């Protein structure tokens, strides 16, 4: 899958939520997420612009875990990249497996996320601990599909939300390391 994503730093979620309501976006859910990032033994993901993480999402009946690989960003305007996600049933053994292959945990990113849907897009409001508040707008495409037509649509949604600056290509992990 190709994840077409643009992120922007914001100070006031209240204004954004009001605009989301005005344009007809639907609030889906709120999540607390803990992402543990790993680095590879054979290359430095910080240098190759890749990421490997295990995401923990606490739920009423126990936590859900997702292993995600993100490829290098494909352009200079967005965070568009290849993304592969796999549901993990046994996070402890998955971590042990990765560590046995010399992948090492680097750092955790913790955030509270409010998830909205709008047309074919997912819009999230992220309060990232020790980093700040962000709005992400994303759309998934099949690999090989042209994503360039999607970017103007994403920036138009930002305009409708009253966000015209503060765009950020760095990952939350990169921002946390500043």
N, C-alpha and C positions, 0 to 999 in steps of 0.2 A: 504494500500500500504506500501511497505517497501522501504525506501530511503537508497540506498547504496552510501555513500559519503565520500570523503577524501579531506581535505583542506590543503593548504600549503601557508605559508607566502612568498611573493616575494618582490623584490625591484624595478624591471624593467618590466613593462608590455610590453614595446616595443619589447624586446627579445622574450617574450612569444607569442605575436601576430605574430611575424615573423615565429616562429616555428609552430604555429597553421595553418598558411597559407601553410607552407611546407608540413604538414601532410594531408592537404585537409579538415580541419575543416571549416565549413560555419558560418559566422557571421549572427546571426538572428536579434538581436536588442540590443538597449541600454535602460536601465531603471534607474530611480531614485526611490528608495524604502525607505519607513519609516515603521519600524516594532515597534509596541507598544506591549510590553510583559506584561503579567498579572501573578499574583501569586494566588494560590488557598487558600480558607479559611481553608480547612481541611488538607492540607499538603503543605510543602514548596518545590516548584518545583526545587529550587537550590539544595536541599538535595536529591530529587528523580531523578534528571537528566532529568526532563521533561520540556516541554515548551508549552506555549499557547500564541499566538500572533494574532494581527490584522495587516496585511500588507496593506499599501496604495501605489498604483502605479499610479502616475499621467499620464494621457493620453490626447490626443488632445480633445476628446469629454467628458472629466471628468475623475475622478479617478476611478480605479478599486480597490476593497477591497477583501481580502481573510483572513478568519479565519483559523488558522492552529494549530493543536495539534501535538506535537512531543513526542514520548515515550522515555524511557531511552535508552541510547546507548547499543548496543548488544555485542560489543567486545572492545578490547584495542587498535586496530590498526586503527579504522576508526570512523566515526560519523554515522554508520549505525543504523537506528531506524525506528520504525513504524511512519508513517506520515498520518494524515487525514487532508484534505483541503476542505473547503466549501466556495463558492463564497458568499459574503455579499452584499446585495443590499442597506441596511440601516445601515451604520457603527455607527451612533450616537445612534440609538436604540439598536444595538448589544452591544455597550459599556455599555449603561445604564442597559441592561439585565444582563450582566456579573457583573457589580457593585452591582446590586440588589441582586445577589447571593453571594455577599461578595468577588468576585474576585477583586483584586486591580491592577491598572496599576503600574508597577515597574519602567520601563525605556524604552526609545526609542532608537533604533539603526537605523542610517541613512547611506545609502550607494548608490553609483553609480555602476551599474552592466552592464557589457557587456556580452551578452549571445551568445555562440557558440554551434553548434551541430557537433558531430563527431561520426560516426557510430551510435550506440545505446546510446550514452552518451551525457549529457549536460555538457559543460565546461563554467564556469563563471569566469570573472575577476572582482573582487570586490574591490572598493576603499571605505573602511569603515571609516567614519569620526571619528577622535580621536582614531583610532586603527591601521590602516595600509592597505596595499595592499595584497590581497589573490587570489589564484586560487583554485576554487572548481571543482572537477569532480564528477559527480553523475549519477546514473542510477536507475530507478524505477523498482521494481519487485513486483509481486503479493505476498501477505502475505503467508508465508509458503514455498516460493521458497528458495532454498539454495543460499545464497549470498556469501559464502566463495570463490567460483570460480571467482567471479567478482573482488574481491580485487586485485589479481595479474594483471588483465587486467588494472585496474585503475592505479596501480603503473607503469605499462609498458607505459601507455600514459604519465604519469609524466616524465618518463625517456626520452621519445621522445621529450618532451618539454624542456629538460635540467634541470629539477627540481628533485633533489635527496635528498634534506633535507628541513628543515623548516616546516615539517608536524605538524599540530595543531588539536587536538581533542576538545579543548574548543570552546564553541560557541562565536559568536561576543559579545553577552551580557556579558558572563563571562570575555572576554578580556577587554571589556570596563570598567568593575568594578575593574580592577587591579590598 
